[in-house]
Amino acid sequence: MVDDTRVGTELGGYRIERVIGRGGMSVVYLAEHVRLGRRVALKLLATELADSERFRDRFLRESRLAASIDHPNIVPIYDADEAGGTLFIAMRYVEGTDLKELIRAEGRLEAGRTGAIVSQVASALDAAHTLGLVHRDVKPSNVLLTPEDHVYVSDFGLTKRALSVSGL
């Protein structure tokens, strides 16, 4: 990956260690919450979008919606804030891989393993639906897996309330 000038710096009480992912509107870093000594995934709104009120609203909405769901298969949100004009969300760092990379590395998965993974994803989405939330971006790269195949659904950036008429 390209060198990132944020690596080695501190933002909002988090020491940034390395890039762990990039998306259309954000970069995700492995970071350490300095005060607590906890490793987190720190998601920062992309600099080029920071001036867009629409994207800032969407980013903050993601943090509120995701934080409202308490479920063992949804990545927990620890913090969401703004520091130095940069919006961020701190969430559980999931050591492992995502489903896209797992399939790329191993090919077709055994039926029992696939069923266990899909069952956990369905449980997470059911919990969101119970609260009237629709994820709208479920894909293999948003399904994180620990080495023990515990699943976490991530990236609620396109989530919306089921009855919402918002254009987001």
VEXKEVO-412262 format. One record per residue: x, y, z of N, C-alpha, C in turn; residue in three letters. Coordinates in nm, 4 decimals. Layout:
# residues N
{node {X Y Z} {X Y Z} {X Y Z} ALA}
...
//
This chain:
# residues 168
{node {0.0837 -0.1188 0.0000} {0.0000 0.0000 0.0000} {0.0878 0.1246 0.0000} MET}
{node {0.0296 0.2346 -0.0415} {0.0990 0.3619 -0.0440} {0.1277 0.4055 0.0996} VAL}
{node {0.2458 0.4673 0.1211} {0.2766 0.5200 0.2534} {0.1690 0.6196 0.2935} ASP}
{node {0.1337 0.6189 0.4196} {0.0287 0.7058 0.4693} {0.0883 0.7960 0.5765} ASP}
{node {0.0723 0.9261 0.5603} {0.1322 1.0222 0.6536} {0.0692 1.0171 0.7919} THR}
{node {-0.0457 0.9546 0.8073} {-0.1093 0.9456 0.9397} {-0.0452 0.8372 1.0269} ARG}
{node {0.0193 0.7399 0.9647} {0.0820 0.6321 1.0412} {0.1883 0.6926 1.1335} VAL}
{node {0.1810 0.6545 1.2615} {0.2743 0.7063 1.3609} {0.2253 0.8317 1.4319} GLY}
{node {0.1130 0.8858 1.3876} {0.0592 1.0064 1.4512} {-0.0526 0.9679 1.5488} THR}
{node {-0.1008 1.0687 1.6208} {-0.2105 1.0477 1.7146} {-0.3283 1.1347 1.6729} GLU}
{node {-0.4479 1.0775 1.6817} {-0.5698 1.1497 1.6472} {-0.6767 1.1161 1.7506} LEU}
{node {-0.7252 1.2167 1.8193} {-0.8349 1.1976 1.9134} {-0.8070 1.0958 2.0221} GLY}
{node {-0.6812 1.0834 2.0623} {-0.6455 0.9868 2.1667} {-0.6107 0.8484 2.1150} GLY}
{node {-0.5989 0.8348 1.9830} {-0.5649 0.7064 1.9218} {-0.4326 0.7197 1.8480} TYR}
{node {-0.3383 0.6280 1.8742} {-0.2109 0.6253 1.8040} {-0.2268 0.5341 1.6827} ARG}
{node {-0.2067 0.5897 1.5645} {-0.2279 0.5174 1.4390} {-0.1048 0.4352 1.4043} ILE}
{node {-0.1262 0.3029 1.3835} {-0.0143 0.2112 1.3582} {0.0040 0.1765 1.2114} GLU}
{node {-0.1059 0.1415 1.1436} {-0.0928 0.1045 1.0014} {-0.2304 0.1015 0.9351} ARG}
{node {-0.2286 0.1096 0.8022} {-0.3517 0.0994 0.7234} {-0.3935 -0.0475 0.7192} VAL}
{node {-0.5227 -0.0732 0.7436} {-0.5732 -0.2108 0.7309} {-0.6830 -0.2225 0.6261} ILE}
{node {-0.7300 -0.1091 0.5738} {-0.8308 -0.1153 0.4691} {-0.8626 0.0215 0.4122} GLY}
{node {-0.9087 0.0209 0.2886} {-0.9501 0.1443 0.2217} {-1.0826 0.1198 0.1531} ARG}
{node {-1.1695 0.2186 0.1600} {-1.2978 0.2100 0.0930} {-1.3227 0.3377 0.0152} GLY}
{node {-1.4423 0.3499 -0.0372} {-1.4773 0.4647 -0.1188} {-1.4807 0.5961 -0.0437} GLY}
{node {-1.5139 0.5909 0.0857} {-1.5258 0.7160 0.1599} {-1.4410 0.7200 0.2867} MET}
{node {-1.3575 0.6186 0.3077} {-1.2807 0.6168 0.4316} {-1.1556 0.5305 0.4194} SER}
{node {-1.0693 0.5476 0.5191} {-0.9523 0.4630 0.5364} {-0.9626 0.4063 0.6777} VAL}
{node {-0.9306 0.2780 0.6930} {-0.9352 0.2135 0.8238} {-0.7931 0.1795 0.8656} VAL}
{node {-0.7604 0.2180 0.9891} {-0.6277 0.1962 1.0446} {-0.6351 0.1042 1.1659} TYR}
{node {-0.5292 0.0303 1.1888} {-0.5094 -0.0327 1.3176} {-0.4521 0.0774 1.4053} LEU}
{node {-0.5121 0.0967 1.5223} {-0.4680 0.2022 1.6127} {-0.4770 0.1520 1.7560} ALA}
{node {-0.4160 0.2281 1.8446} {-0.4241 0.1968 1.9860} {-0.4852 0.3145 2.0590} GLU}
{node {-0.5876 0.2865 2.1388} {-0.6441 0.3891 2.2263} {-0.5390 0.4113 2.3348} HIS}
{node {-0.4756 0.5278 2.3329} {-0.3596 0.5529 2.4163} {-0.3924 0.5366 2.5647} VAL}
{node {-0.5017 0.5937 2.6106} {-0.5363 0.5912 2.7529} {-0.5685 0.4505 2.8018} ARG}
{node {-0.6401 0.3724 2.7203} {-0.6834 0.2396 2.7628} {-0.5903 0.1270 2.7178} LEU}
{node {-0.5030 0.1552 2.6217} {-0.4141 0.0515 2.5710} {-0.4871 -0.0535 2.4895} GLY}
{node {-0.6014 -0.0185 2.4324} {-0.6824 -0.1136 2.3548} {-0.6573 -0.0931 2.2057} ARG}
{node {-0.6370 -0.2050 2.1334} {-0.6240 -0.1990 1.9874} {-0.7629 -0.1829 1.9276} ARG}
{node {-0.7747 -0.0946 1.8293} {-0.9019 -0.0687 1.7635} {-0.8808 -0.0564 1.6139} VAL}
{node {-0.9908 -0.0699 1.5407} {-0.9931 -0.0319 1.4000} {-1.0462 0.1110 1.3999} ALA}
{node {-0.9688 0.2013 1.3464} {-1.0041 0.3440 1.3462} {-1.0375 0.3846 1.2038} LEU}
{node {-1.1642 0.4153 1.1803} {-1.2128 0.4499 1.0465} {-1.2203 0.6017 1.0354} LYS}
{node {-1.1463 0.6578 0.9378} {-1.1425 0.8019 0.9164} {-1.2066 0.8373 0.7837} LEU}
{node {-1.2907 0.9411 0.7861} {-1.3519 0.9900 0.6632} {-1.2424 1.0398 0.5711} LEU}
{node {-1.2480 1.0007 0.4454} {-1.1477 1.0411 0.3465} {-1.1372 1.1935 0.3407} ALA}
{node {-1.0140 1.2418 0.3360} {-0.9862 1.3850 0.3361} {-1.0626 1.4582 0.2263} THR}
{node {-1.0678 1.3992 0.1074} {-1.1343 1.4668 -0.0051} {-1.2854 1.4786 0.0132} GLU}
{node {-1.3411 1.4039 0.1075} {-1.4851 1.4116 0.1328} {-1.5188 1.4947 0.2557} LEU}
{node {-1.4170 1.5334 0.3327} {-1.4391 1.5995 0.4613} {-1.5164 1.7307 0.4488} ALA}
{node {-1.5082 1.7952 0.3343} {-1.5797 1.9217 0.3166} {-1.7240 1.9023 0.2725} ASP}
{node {-1.7607 1.7821 0.2376} {-1.8964 1.7545 0.1919} {-1.9877 1.7262 0.3108} SER}
{node {-2.0836 1.8127 0.3327} {-2.1784 1.7938 0.4434} {-2.2552 1.6630 0.4270} GLU}
{node {-2.2860 1.6255 0.3027} {-2.3585 1.5008 0.2765} {-2.2805 1.3790 0.3258} ARG}
{node {-2.1521 1.3743 0.2925} {-2.0707 1.2612 0.3350} {-2.0434 1.2642 0.4851} PHE}
{node {-2.0265 1.3829 0.5424} {-2.0068 1.3934 0.6878} {-2.1306 1.3410 0.7603} ARG}
{node {-2.2483 1.3797 0.7125} {-2.3734 1.3318 0.7731} {-2.3846 1.1807 0.7617} ASP}
{node {-2.3504 1.1267 0.6473} {-2.3573 0.9820 0.6239} {-2.2622 0.9074 0.7174} ARG}
{node {-2.1419 0.9599 0.7318} {-2.0416 0.8989 0.8180} {-2.0881 0.8975 0.9641} PHE}
{node {-2.1412 1.0099 1.0110} {-2.1902 1.0165 1.1486} {-2.3123 0.9275 1.1686} LEU}
{node {-2.3967 0.9198 1.0669} {-2.5154 0.8344 1.0749} {-2.4743 0.6882 1.0877} ARG}
{node {-2.3701 0.6487 1.0137} {-2.3187 0.5118 1.0234} {-2.2805 0.4797 1.1667} GLU}
{node {-2.2087 0.5704 1.2305} {-2.1629 0.5423 1.3665} {-2.2804 0.5302 1.4628} SER}
{node {-2.3792 0.6172 1.4502} {-2.4963 0.6110 1.5393} {-2.5759 0.4838 1.5162} ARG}
{node {-2.6011 0.4495 1.3905} {-2.6794 0.3295 1.3611} {-2.6068 0.2032 1.4048} LEU}
{node {-2.4798 0.1930 1.3716} {-2.4044 0.0727 1.4079} {-2.3924 0.0597 1.5595} ALA}
{node {-2.3740 0.1718 1.6280} {-2.3612 0.1680 1.7742} {-2.4927 0.1306 1.8419} ALA}
{node {-2.6034 0.1477 1.7731} {-2.7339 0.1169 1.8331} {-2.7643 -0.0332 1.8335} SER}
{node {-2.6835 -0.1113 1.7639} {-2.7071 -0.2559 1.7549} {-2.6083 -0.3284 1.8465} ILE}
{node {-2.6598 -0.3991 1.9442} {-2.5756 -0.4773 2.0343} {-2.5971 -0.6242 2.0018} ASP}
{node {-2.5035 -0.6808 1.9260} {-2.5172 -0.8197 1.8816} {-2.3782 -0.8806 1.8673} HIS}
{node {-2.3600 -1.0070 1.9047} {-2.2263 -1.0682 1.8991} {-2.1680 -1.0835 1.7590} PRO}
{node {-2.2481 -1.0635 1.6535} {-2.1974 -1.0767 1.5170} {-2.1943 -0.9436 1.4425} ASN}
{node {-2.1996 -0.8346 1.5171} {-2.1866 -0.7014 1.4582} {-2.0692 -0.6319 1.5265} ILE}
{node {-1.9811 -0.5733 1.4476} {-1.8630 -0.5071 1.5018} {-1.9070 -0.3972 1.5991} VAL}
{node {-1.8646 -0.4069 1.7263} {-1.9017 -0.3041 1.8236} {-1.8299 -0.1720 1.7966} PRO}
{node {-1.9034 -0.0634 1.8136} {-1.8490 0.0713 1.8011} {-1.8124 0.1192 1.9414} ILE}
{node {-1.6875 0.1657 1.9585} {-1.6415 0.2144 2.0884} {-1.6521 0.3656 2.1007} TYR}
{node {-1.6345 0.4359 1.9889} {-1.6250 0.5812 1.9949} {-1.6526 0.6375 1.8559} ASP}
{node {-1.7040 0.7574 1.8504} {-1.7199 0.8309 1.7244} {-1.7061 0.9781 1.7588} ALA}
{node {-1.6219 1.0481 1.6837} {-1.5953 1.1866 1.7199} {-1.5295 1.2584 1.6017} ASP}
{node {-1.4883 1.3808 1.6280} {-1.4149 1.4605 1.5311} {-1.2931 1.5175 1.6018} GLU}
{node {-1.1793 1.5113 1.5374} {-1.0559 1.5671 1.5933} {-0.9798 1.6358 1.4811} ALA}
{node {-0.9455 1.7589 1.5021} {-0.8696 1.8327 1.4014} {-0.9392 1.8380 1.2668} GLY}
{node {-1.0725 1.8416 1.2679} {-1.1494 1.8466 1.1438} {-1.1678 1.7109 1.0770} GLY}
{node {-1.1197 1.6036 1.1403} {-1.1317 1.4689 1.0840} {-1.2337 1.3888 1.1635} THR}
{node {-1.3324 1.3355 1.0937} {-1.4306 1.2488 1.1581} {-1.3745 1.1080 1.1680} LEU}
{node {-1.4007 1.0416 1.2824} {-1.3531 0.9056 1.2981} {-1.4524 0.8212 1.3763} PHE}
{node {-1.4426 0.6906 1.3533} {-1.5168 0.5911 1.4301} {-1.4143 0.4896 1.4785} ILE}
{node {-1.4147 0.4627 1.6100} {-1.3284 0.3590 1.6666} {-1.4151 0.2380 1.6960} ALA}
{node {-1.3718 0.1224 1.6463} {-1.4501 0.0000 1.6637} {-1.3574 -0.1160 1.6966} MET}
{node {-1.4187 -0.2283 1.7325} {-1.3393 -0.3472 1.7631} {-1.2489 -0.3805 1.6450} ARG}
{node {-1.1239 -0.4096 1.6755} {-1.0328 -0.4604 1.5746} {-1.0522 -0.6110 1.5699} TYR}
{node {-1.0908 -0.6620 1.4540} {-1.1147 -0.8051 1.4370} {-0.9905 -0.8656 1.3733} VAL}
{node {-0.9194 -0.9429 1.4520} {-0.7995 -1.0107 1.4022} {-0.8448 -1.1282 1.3165} GLU}
{node {-0.7998 -1.1347 1.1952} {-0.8386 -1.2424 1.1052} {-0.8414 -1.1934 0.9625} GLY}
{node {-0.9509 -1.2236 0.8938} {-0.9634 -1.1897 0.7529} {-1.1081 -1.1542 0.7230} THR}
{node {-1.1361 -1.1249 0.5988} {-1.2755 -1.1087 0.5587} {-1.3128 -1.2241 0.4651} ASP}
{node {-1.4416 -1.2396 0.4427} {-1.4892 -1.3535 0.3640} {-1.4370 -1.3502 0.2206} LEU}
{node {-1.4222 -1.2327 0.1645} {-1.3696 -1.2212 0.0278} {-1.2284 -1.2791 0.0197} LYS}
{node {-1.1428 -1.2398 0.1137} {-1.0050 -1.2900 0.1143} {-0.9994 -1.4379 0.1482} GLU}
{node {-1.0870 -1.4840 0.2367} {-1.0901 -1.6261 0.2721} {-1.1231 -1.7111 0.1494} LEU}
{node {-1.2232 -1.6705 0.0730} {-1.2616 -1.7444 -0.0474} {-1.1501 -1.7376 -0.1517} ILE}
{node {-1.0865 -1.6217 -0.1636} {-0.9751 -1.6069 -0.2579} {-0.8609 -1.7016 -0.2200} ARG}
{node {-0.8335 -1.7131 -0.0907} {-0.7216 -1.7956 -0.0445} {-0.7533 -1.9449 -0.0465} ALA}
{node {-0.8775 -1.9817 -0.0108} {-0.9099 -2.1234 0.0063} {-1.0014 -2.1802 -0.1011} GLU}
{node {-1.0604 -2.0942 -0.1844} {-1.1544 -2.1430 -0.2841} {-1.2888 -2.1770 -0.2204} GLY}
{node {-1.3564 -2.2681 -0.2838} {-1.4888 -2.3089 -0.2347} {-1.4782 -2.3648 -0.0927} ARG}
{node {-1.5634 -2.3133 -0.0022} {-1.5605 -2.3565 0.1370} {-1.6497 -2.4785 0.1557} LEU}
{node {-1.6140 -2.5611 0.2522} {-1.6916 -2.6798 0.2870} {-1.8324 -2.6369 0.3303} GLU}
{node {-1.9328 -2.7180 0.2977} {-2.0733 -2.6821 0.3191} {-2.1054 -2.6492 0.4648} ALA}
{node {-2.0547 -2.7262 0.5588} {-2.0823 -2.7008 0.7000} {-2.0258 -2.5681 0.7468} GLY}
{node {-1.9039 -2.5379 0.7012} {-1.8403 -2.4103 0.7360} {-1.9173 -2.2941 0.6747} ARG}
{node {-1.9570 -2.3106 0.5491} {-2.0355 -2.2072 0.4818} {-2.1661 -2.1824 0.5564} THR}
{node {-2.2325 -2.2894 0.5951} {-2.3588 -2.2754 0.6688} {-2.3402 -2.2017 0.7999} GLY}
{node {-2.2320 -2.2312 0.8719} {-2.2056 -2.1646 0.9991} {-2.1797 -2.0152 0.9790} ALA}
{node {-2.1056 -1.9818 0.8740} {-2.0768 -1.8407 0.8445} {-2.2052 -1.7679 0.8056} ILE}
{node {-2.2815 -1.8265 0.7151} {-2.4055 -1.7635 0.6684} {-2.5048 -1.7476 0.7836} VAL}
{node {-2.5103 -1.8451 0.8722} {-2.6006 -1.8387 0.9871} {-2.5677 -1.7188 1.0764} SER}
{node {-2.4381 -1.6948 1.0980} {-2.3978 -1.5802 1.1805} {-2.4285 -1.4471 1.1121} GLN}
{node {-2.4063 -1.4406 0.9817} {-2.4394 -1.3188 0.9070} {-2.5899 -1.2940 0.9156} VAL}
{node {-2.6685 -1.3988 0.8966} {-2.8148 -1.3858 0.9027} {-2.8607 -1.3406 1.0403} ALA}
{node {-2.7980 -1.3914 1.1448} {-2.8330 -1.3515 1.2807} {-2.8062 -1.2026 1.3018} SER}
{node {-2.6921 -1.1547 1.2525} {-2.6584 -1.0123 1.2638} {-2.7585 -0.9259 1.1882} ALA}
{node {-2.7901 -0.9659 1.0664} {-2.8844 -0.8877 0.9857} {-3.0236 -0.8919 1.0456} LEU}
{node {-3.0622 -1.0050 1.1032} {-3.1915 -1.0157 1.1703} {-3.1990 -0.9179 1.2871} ASP}
{node {-3.0908 -0.9068 1.3636} {-3.0871 -0.8122 1.4756} {-3.1046 -0.6688 1.4256} ALA}
{node {-3.0368 -0.6365 1.3160} {-3.0510 -0.5020 1.2581} {-3.1944 -0.4797 1.2098} ALA}
{node {-3.2502 -0.5794 1.1425} {-3.3871 -0.5672 1.0900} {-3.4888 -0.5511 1.2021} HIS}
{node {-3.4645 -0.6180 1.3152} {-3.5539 -0.6051 1.4308} {-3.5605 -0.4605 1.4781} THR}
{node {-3.4508 -0.3872 1.4611} {-3.4472 -0.2456 1.4978} {-3.4925 -0.1553 1.3831} LEU}
{node {-3.5377 -0.2163 1.2734} {-3.5830 -0.1385 1.1590} {-3.4707 -0.0875 1.0713} GLY}
{node {-3.3528 -0.1513 1.0777} {-3.2374 -0.1082 0.9993} {-3.2085 -0.2067 0.8872} LEU}
{node {-3.1740 -0.1535 0.7703} {-3.1387 -0.2346 0.6544} {-2.9950 -0.1990 0.6169} VAL}
{node {-2.9066 -0.2990 0.6098} {-2.7630 -0.2767 0.5863} {-2.7347 -0.2207 0.4472} HIS}
{node {-2.7852 -0.2764 0.3416} {-2.7736 -0.2330 0.2023} {-2.6352 -0.2460 0.1377} ARG}
{node {-2.5377 -0.3038 0.2075} {-2.4062 -0.3245 0.1464} {-2.3438 -0.4539 0.1975} ASP}
{node {-2.4262 -0.5575 0.2078} {-2.3751 -0.6870 0.2537} {-2.2989 -0.7500 0.1376} VAL}
{node {-2.1714 -0.7745 0.1618} {-2.0848 -0.8370 0.0609} {-1.9716 -0.9056 0.1350} LYS}
{node {-1.9032 -0.9970 0.0706} {-1.7977 -1.0741 0.1391} {-1.6919 -0.9885 0.2089} PRO}
{node {-1.6557 -0.8745 0.1524} {-1.5515 -0.7929 0.2169} {-1.6017 -0.7236 0.3435} SER}
{node {-1.7324 -0.7216 0.3666} {-1.7886 -0.6638 0.4888} {-1.8250 -0.7701 0.5917} ASN}
{node {-1.7825 -0.8930 0.5672} {-1.8017 -1.0032 0.6616} {-1.6632 -1.0405 0.7139} VAL}
{node {-1.6346 -1.0016 0.8378} {-1.5045 -1.0263 0.8986} {-1.5082 -1.1566 0.9760} LEU}
{node {-1.3987 -1.2312 0.9707} {-1.3915 -1.3598 1.0407} {-1.2659 -1.3672 1.1258} LEU}
{node {-1.2823 -1.4163 1.2481} {-1.1675 -1.4443 1.3334} {-1.1080 -1.5775 1.2878} THR}
{node {-0.9908 -1.6136 1.3369} {-0.9340 -1.7446 1.3012} {-1.0242 -1.8627 1.3411} PRO}
{node {-1.1127 -1.8408 1.4389} {-1.2057 -1.9460 1.4833} {-1.3378 -1.9414 1.4061} GLU}
{node {-1.3464 -1.8588 1.3023} {-1.4659 -1.8397 1.2194} {-1.5818 -1.7731 1.2923} ASP}
{node {-1.5498 -1.6912 1.3948} {-1.6551 -1.6062 1.4508} {-1.6725 -1.4908 1.3538} HIS}
{node {-1.7977 -1.4634 1.3162} {-1.8294 -1.3636 1.2143} {-1.8693 -1.2315 1.2781} VAL}
{node {-1.8211 -1.1224 1.2168} {-1.8651 -0.9869 1.2495} {-1.9063 -0.9191 1.1195} TYR}
{node {-2.0281 -0.8700 1.1126} {-2.0714 -0.7900 0.9984} {-2.0251 -0.6472 1.0252} VAL}
{node {-1.9655 -0.5854 0.9240} {-1.9103 -0.4508 0.9390} {-1.9651 -0.3579 0.8319} SER}
{node {-1.9234 -0.2335 0.8425} {-1.9495 -0.1282 0.7436} {-2.0980 -0.1012 0.7228} ASP}
{node {-2.1547 -0.0324 0.8182} {-2.2950 0.0047 0.8093} {-2.3133 0.1404 0.7405} PHE}
{node {-2.2201 0.1760 0.6524} {-2.2232 0.3057 0.5851} {-2.3440 0.3287 0.4969} GLY}
{node {-2.4039 0.2230 0.4428} {-2.5217 0.2403 0.3581} {-2.6497 0.1976 0.4293} LEU}
{node {-2.6417 0.1835 0.5609} {-2.7588 0.1429 0.6383} {-2.8633 0.2530 0.6351} THR}
{node {-2.9869 0.2126 0.6332} {-3.0951 0.3093 0.6457} {-3.2076 0.2487 0.7253} LYS}
{node {-3.2881 0.3328 0.7804} {-3.4073 0.2862 0.8517} {-3.5037 0.2321 0.7456} ARG}
{node {-3.5688 0.1222 0.7768} {-3.6564 0.0545 0.6814} {-3.7673 0.1454 0.6300} ALA}
{node {-3.8156 0.2352 0.7141} {-3.9255 0.3236 0.6741} {-3.8775 0.4613 0.6310} LEU}
{node {-3.7452 0.4790 0.6185} {-3.6882 0.6078 0.5827} {-3.7187 0.6429 0.4381} SER}
{node {-3.7432 0.7704 0.4126} {-3.7617 0.8179 0.2756} {-3.6416 0.9027 0.2328} VAL}
{node {-3.5352 0.8985 0.3159} {-3.4142 0.9743 0.2864} {-3.3509 0.9250 0.1578} SER}
{node {-3.2845 1.0145 0.0874} {-3.2134 0.9774 -0.0346} {-3.0819 0.9069 -0.0070} GLY}
{node {-3.0378 0.9022 0.1195} {-2.9106 0.8366 0.1523} {-2.9282 0.6867 0.1532} LEU}
//
